[in-house]
C-alpha cells in the first residue's frame, strides 16, 4: 500500500468556512448581512400580522347570515373571509371574498364585481339595500 492512498487530505469535518471575496470589503459584507437580517425580520413579522388579521377576520362581529326584509337576498359572511349570496331560489347566485375594516365591508365577487357597504347600528347598508342579521321571513 502506498503512502496517502485512501486518504483525502482536503476533507473538512465541521462547518465550512466562508470564502472571502477580496472584491467585497468587510464593510460591504456587514451591510449585506444587515439587509438580509432586516428582510428576514420583515418577512416573519408579515406572516405574524397576516395570521393575526385572518384570526380577527374570522372572529369579527359580522360573521353570519344577513338578509333583506323579504329574505329575497341573503348574504352569508363566512369566517374564512368568503361570502355566499343567495337571491330568491338561487342559493349560490354569487360567491366571493370580503373584508371588514371597522364597520365597513368590501366585497370582491369571483366574477370580478366589486361592492361595499357599512354596518350602522346593527344593520348592513349595501348597494341601496338594507340587510338584517339572520332574520328571515321564509324563502321567497
Backbone as CSV, one residue per row, in Angstrom:
resi,resn,N_x,N_y,N_z,CA_x,CA_y,CA_z,C_x,C_y,C_z
1,UNK,0.858,-1.170,0.000,0.000,0.000,0.000,0.901,1.228,0.000
2,UNK,0.578,2.153,-0.841,1.414,3.342,-0.932,0.934,4.385,0.044
3,UNK,1.839,5.244,0.450,1.501,6.288,1.414,0.476,7.242,0.823
4,UNK,-0.536,7.576,1.623,-1.535,8.563,1.214,-2.715,7.969,0.478
5,UNK,-2.604,6.717,0.035,-3.724,6.119,-0.677,-4.892,5.921,0.283
6,UNK,-6.109,6.228,-0.198,-7.290,6.065,0.633,-7.524,7.234,1.568
7,UNK,-6.653,8.177,1.582,-6.838,9.341,2.449,-7.075,10.569,1.594
8,UNK,-7.978,11.399,2.071,-8.210,12.675,1.390,-7.812,13.758,2.369
9,UNK,-6.737,14.408,2.078,-6.218,15.412,2.994,-7.030,16.704,2.958
10,UNK,-8.000,16.839,2.040,-8.787,18.057,1.919,-10.161,17.942,2.578
11,UNK,-10.397,16.886,3.308,-11.690,16.689,3.958,-11.803,17.641,5.133
12,UNK,-12.963,18.275,5.236,-13.195,19.219,6.330,-14.320,18.663,7.187
13,UNK,-14.034,18.417,8.449,-15.050,17.931,9.370,-15.531,19.113,10.193
14,UNK,-16.748,19.566,9.936,-17.268,20.728,10.647,-17.777,21.745,9.642
15,UNK,-18.253,22.865,10.141,-18.829,23.855,9.240,-17.782,24.402,8.279
16,UNK,-18.201,24.542,7.038,-17.295,25.092,6.036,-17.043,26.555,6.324
17,UNK,-15.852,26.960,6.121,-15.501,28.357,6.332,-15.893,29.137,5.084
18,UNK,-16.565,30.275,5.254,-16.934,31.049,4.078,-15.689,31.539,3.356
19,UNK,-15.771,31.524,2.046,-14.666,32.026,1.235,-14.745,33.551,1.223
20,UNK,-13.655,34.177,1.442,-13.629,35.639,1.446,-13.391,36.126,0.025
21,UNK,-14.273,36.977,-0.435,-14.139,37.563,-1.762,-13.402,38.880,-1.604
22,UNK,-12.181,38.970,-2.123,-11.395,40.195,-1.930,-12.030,41.414,-2.596
23,UNK,-12.971,41.198,-3.519,-13.619,42.331,-4.188,-14.660,42.989,-3.287
24,UNK,-15.076,42.296,-2.215,-16.075,42.831,-1.281,-15.380,43.195,0.017
25,UNK,-15.573,44.409,0.453,-14.947,44.846,1.701,-15.748,44.302,2.880
26,UNK,-15.098,44.282,4.039,-15.791,43.841,5.252,-16.998,44.717,5.519
27,UNK,-16.865,45.994,5.231,-17.958,46.946,5.455,-19.169,46.595,4.568
28,UNK,-18.893,46.255,3.312,-19.969,45.875,2.379,-20.610,44.560,2.806
29,UNK,-19.805,43.627,3.285,-20.325,42.338,3.719,-21.253,42.512,4.928
30,UNK,-20.869,43.365,5.844,-21.713,43.646,7.006,-23.027,44.285,6.556
31,UNK,-22.971,45.178,5.590,-24.178,45.822,5.072,-25.110,44.793,4.444
32,UNK,-24.550,43.841,3.709,-25.357,42.783,3.095,-26.006,41.922,4.179
33,UNK,-25.250,41.569,5.203,-25.779,40.759,6.298,-26.914,41.492,7.016
34,UNK,-26.740,42.786,7.247,-27.791,43.572,7.902,-29.047,43.639,7.040
35,UNK,-28.863,43.822,5.745,-30.002,43.870,4.824,-30.746,42.541,4.849
36,UNK,-30.013,41.439,4.806,-30.624,40.115,4.857,-31.400,39.924,6.157
37,UNK,-30.803,40.312,7.272,-31.466,40.179,8.573,-32.734,41.021,8.621
38,UNK,-32.681,42.224,8.046,-33.858,43.100,8.024,-34.970,42.476,7.192
39,UNK,-34.627,41.931,6.022,-35.630,41.302,5.161,-36.257,40.083,5.825
40,UNK,-35.456,39.271,6.487,-35.974,38.087,7.181,-36.906,38.503,8.315
41,UNK,-36.529,39.516,9.066,-37.371,40.007,10.156,-38.696,40.520,9.610
42,UNK,-38.654,41.280,8.523,-39.877,41.809,7.914,-40.772,40.683,7.431
43,UNK,-40.192,39.649,6.831,-40.983,38.522,6.340,-41.669,37.792,7.491
44,UNK,-40.941,37.570,8.568,-41.517,36.873,9.722,-42.614,37.703,10.380
45,UNK,-42.391,39.007,10.524,-43.406,39.875,11.111,-44.642,39.943,10.218
46,UNK,-44.443,39.956,8.917,-45.554,39.994,7.968,-46.423,38.754,8.129
47,UNK,-45.806,37.581,8.273,-46.567,36.344,8.467,-47.377,36.420,9.743
48,UNK,-46.793,36.957,10.789,-47.478,37.077,12.070,-48.678,38.010,11.948
49,UNK,-48.494,39.136,11.264,-49.579,40.101,11.086,-50.686,39.495,10.247
50,UNK,-50.330,38.770,9.179,-51.342,38.142,8.326,-52.141,37.114,9.112
51,UNK,-51.489,36.324,9.939,-52.189,35.334,10.750,-53.130,36.020,11.733
52,UNK,-52.664,37.109,12.329,-53.483,37.873,13.268,-54.695,38.479,12.557
53,UNK,-54.486,39.027,11.350,-55.587,39.608,10.585,-56.609,38.546,10.216
54,UNK,-56.137,37.359,9.823,-57.050,36.278,9.457,-57.889,35.857,10.659
55,UNK,-57.240,35.802,11.834,-57.970,35.440,13.044,-58.999,36.507,13.394
56,UNK,-58.610,37.785,13.266,-59.544,38.871,13.547,-60.704,38.828,12.561
57,UNK,-60.410,38.563,11.274,-61.448,38.490,10.251,-62.429,37.373,10.604
58,UNK,-61.917,36.227,11.026,-62.772,35.096,11.340,-63.630,35.349,12.572
59,UNK,-63.176,36.213,13.458,-63.899,36.439,14.710,-64.615,37.779,14.771
60,UNK,-64.723,38.485,13.637,-65.372,39.786,13.711,-66.865,39.627,13.997
61,UNK,-67.477,40.687,14.426,-68.875,40.658,14.885,-69.885,40.378,13.787
62,UNK,-69.481,40.496,12.535,-70.454,40.445,11.456,-70.525,39.102,10.728
63,UNK,-69.749,38.117,11.144,-69.836,36.786,10.534,-71.252,36.258,10.746
64,UNK,-71.794,35.642,9.711,-73.127,35.050,9.819,-74.015,35.463,8.670
65,UNK,-75.301,35.247,8.838,-76.291,35.485,7.797,-76.885,36.879,7.904
66,UNK,-76.970,37.564,6.761,-77.583,38.887,6.654,-78.619,38.812,5.539
67,UNK,-79.842,39.276,5.815,-80.932,39.134,4.846,-81.696,40.440,4.676
68,UNK,-82.289,40.600,3.489,-83.187,41.732,3.283,-84.490,41.441,4.011
69,UNK,-85.306,42.450,4.209,-86.564,42.301,4.957,-87.416,41.154,4.411
70,UNK,-87.471,41.020,3.078,-88.302,39.968,2.475,-87.544,38.652,2.275
71,UNK,-86.299,38.599,2.712,-85.417,37.421,2.591,-85.066,37.071,1.153
72,UNK,-85.357,37.952,0.217,-85.045,37.651,-1.182,-83.534,37.570,-1.412
73,UNK,-82.785,38.496,-0.796,-81.324,38.475,-0.920,-80.732,38.140,0.433
74,UNK,-79.826,37.172,0.415,-79.216,36.691,1.652,-77.697,36.634,1.475
75,UNK,-76.990,37.291,2.366,-75.518,37.244,2.367,-75.073,36.427,3.563
76,UNK,-74.310,35.396,3.292,-73.709,34.654,4.399,-72.227,34.995,4.420
77,UNK,-71.807,35.685,5.472,-70.396,36.046,5.649,-69.731,34.918,6.420
78,UNK,-68.864,34.203,5.755,-68.201,33.046,6.355,-66.961,33.486,7.134
79,UNK,-66.572,32.733,8.153,-65.417,33.119,8.969,-64.090,33.107,8.221
80,UNK,-64.021,32.461,7.064,-62.765,32.391,6.311,-62.588,33.549,5.335
81,UNK,-63.450,34.578,5.433,-63.321,35.735,4.557,-64.029,35.578,3.223
82,UNK,-64.815,34.542,3.070,-65.594,34.316,1.855,-67.066,34.606,2.158
83,UNK,-67.832,34.895,1.117,-69.266,35.080,1.286,-70.009,34.337,0.195
84,UNK,-71.255,34.018,0.491,-72.162,33.403,-0.466,-73.412,34.262,-0.479
85,UNK,-73.827,34.670,-1.667,-75.053,35.463,-1.790,-76.115,34.619,-2.469
86,UNK,-77.260,34.529,-1.829,-78.407,33.834,-2.405,-79.415,34.890,-2.852
87,UNK,-80.068,34.622,-3.981,-81.108,35.523,-4.489,-82.306,34.677,-4.875
88,UNK,-83.417,34.933,-4.217,-84.619,34.141,-4.499,-84.362,32.676,-4.236
89,UNK,-84.599,31.844,-5.244,-84.391,30.401,-5.085,-82.976,29.970,-5.463
90,UNK,-82.163,30.907,-5.945,-80.760,30.601,-6.288,-79.908,30.733,-5.029
91,UNK,-79.575,29.606,-4.426,-78.839,29.608,-3.155,-77.398,30.074,-3.300
92,UNK,-76.813,29.943,-4.468,-75.434,30.379,-4.691,-75.390,31.261,-5.932
93,UNK,-76.109,32.362,-5.884,-76.147,33.278,-7.020,-74.785,33.925,-7.238
94,UNK,-74.132,34.310,-6.153,-72.808,34.938,-6.219,-71.961,34.441,-5.061
95,UNK,-70.665,34.374,-5.322,-69.715,33.999,-4.271,-68.464,34.841,-4.448
96,UNK,-67.762,35.058,-3.368,-66.526,35.811,-3.452,-65.896,35.971,-2.090
97,UNK,-65.049,36.968,-1.995,-64.395,37.232,-0.714,-64.818,38.605,-0.222
98,UNK,-64.618,38.821,1.050,-64.956,40.105,1.647,-63.930,40.442,2.707
99,UNK,-63.889,41.723,3.059,-63.018,42.164,4.145,-63.749,43.235,4.926
100,UNK,-63.741,43.070,6.233,-64.358,44.046,7.124,-63.244,44.870,7.756
101,UNK,-63.389,46.190,7.663,-62.462,47.115,8.309,-63.306,48.037,9.170
102,UNK,-63.255,47.817,10.475,-64.121,48.582,11.375,-65.571,48.211,11.123
103,UNK,-66.350,49.170,10.630,-67.757,48.907,10.312,-68.003,48.944,8.803
104,UNK,-66.931,48.945,8.023,-67.049,48.980,6.563,-66.742,47.595,6.000
105,UNK,-67.476,47.193,4.962,-67.230,45.910,4.309,-66.993,46.137,2.822
106,UNK,-65.980,45.456,2.290,-65.695,45.450,0.854,-65.900,44.036,0.347
107,UNK,-66.552,43.929,-0.816,-66.812,42.640,-1.455,-66.049,42.564,-2.774
108,UNK,-65.492,41.391,-3.075,-64.885,41.099,-4.363,-65.485,39.788,-4.841
109,UNK,-66.415,39.887,-5.780,-67.073,38.699,-6.308,-66.099,37.917,-7.188
110,UNK,-66.259,36.607,-7.245,-65.379,35.768,-8.056,-65.456,36.115,-9.542
111,UNK,-66.523,36.763,-9.989,-66.655,37.143,-11.400,-65.991,38.481,-11.687
112,UNK,-65.506,39.185,-10.655,-64.830,40.455,-10.852,-65.621,41.659,-10.361
113,UNK,-66.870,41.449,-9.975,-67.707,42.531,-9.478,-67.224,42.958,-8.093
114,UNK,-67.229,44.258,-7.834,-66.860,44.747,-6.503,-67.998,45.581,-5.943
115,UNK,-68.098,45.598,-4.641,-69.131,46.389,-3.962,-68.655,46.655,-2.549
116,UNK,-69.395,47.500,-1.848,-69.059,47.749,-0.450,-70.329,48.103,0.307
117,UNK,-70.163,48.246,1.598,-71.290,48.583,2.451,-70.798,49.000,3.820
118,UNK,-71.753,49.362,4.662,-71.422,49.788,6.017,-72.422,49.198,7.003
119,UNK,-71.900,48.812,8.148,-72.740,48.345,9.246,-73.049,49.556,10.125
120,UNK,-74.327,49.869,10.237,-74.747,51.018,11.036,-75.822,50.558,12.009
121,UNK,-75.533,50.685,13.286,-76.490,50.291,14.335,-77.020,48.870,14.141
122,UNK,-76.117,47.934,13.827,-76.505,46.529,13.706,-77.222,46.174,12.415
123,UNK,-77.187,47.073,11.441,-77.842,46.849,10.156,-76.795,47.050,9.056
124,UNK,-76.815,46.192,8.022,-75.884,46.309,6.903,-76.544,47.101,5.783
125,UNK,-75.914,48.204,5.423,-76.365,49.025,4.297,-75.429,48.722,3.129
126,UNK,-75.999,48.119,2.072,-75.176,47.650,0.961,-75.927,47.851,-0.354
127,UNK,-75.337,48.616,-1.263,-75.862,48.816,-2.621,-77.330,49.250,-2.620
128,UNK,-77.671,50.161,-1.734,-79.038,50.668,-1.679,-80.022,49.739,-0.989
129,UNK,-79.524,48.648,-0.446,-80.384,47.684,0.255,-80.030,47.672,1.729
130,UNK,-80.948,47.158,2.527,-80.733,47.039,3.963,-80.847,45.567,4.332
131,UNK,-79.835,45.097,5.047,-79.784,43.692,5.472,-79.829,43.639,6.991
132,UNK,-80.561,42.656,7.480,-80.679,42.437,8.919,-80.010,41.119,9.261
133,UNK,-79.507,41.036,10.452,-78.791,39.834,10.868,-79.740,38.648,11.023
134,UNK,-79.497,37.619,10.197,-80.129,36.316,10.355,-81.638,36.282,10.448
135,UNK,-82.316,37.359,10.196,-83.770,37.353,10.305,-84.354,37.037,8.936
136,UNK,-85.052,35.921,8.848,-85.628,35.523,7.577,-87.131,35.384,7.724
137,UNK,-87.841,35.837,6.716,-89.293,35.695,6.726,-89.713,34.468,5.942
138,UNK,-88.742,33.684,5.553,-89.025,32.482,4.762,-88.452,32.647,3.364
139,UNK,-88.287,31.536,2.682,-87.743,31.600,1.328,-88.776,32.211,0.403
140,UNK,-88.345,33.069,-0.504,-89.279,33.687,-1.462,-89.811,32.676,-2.444
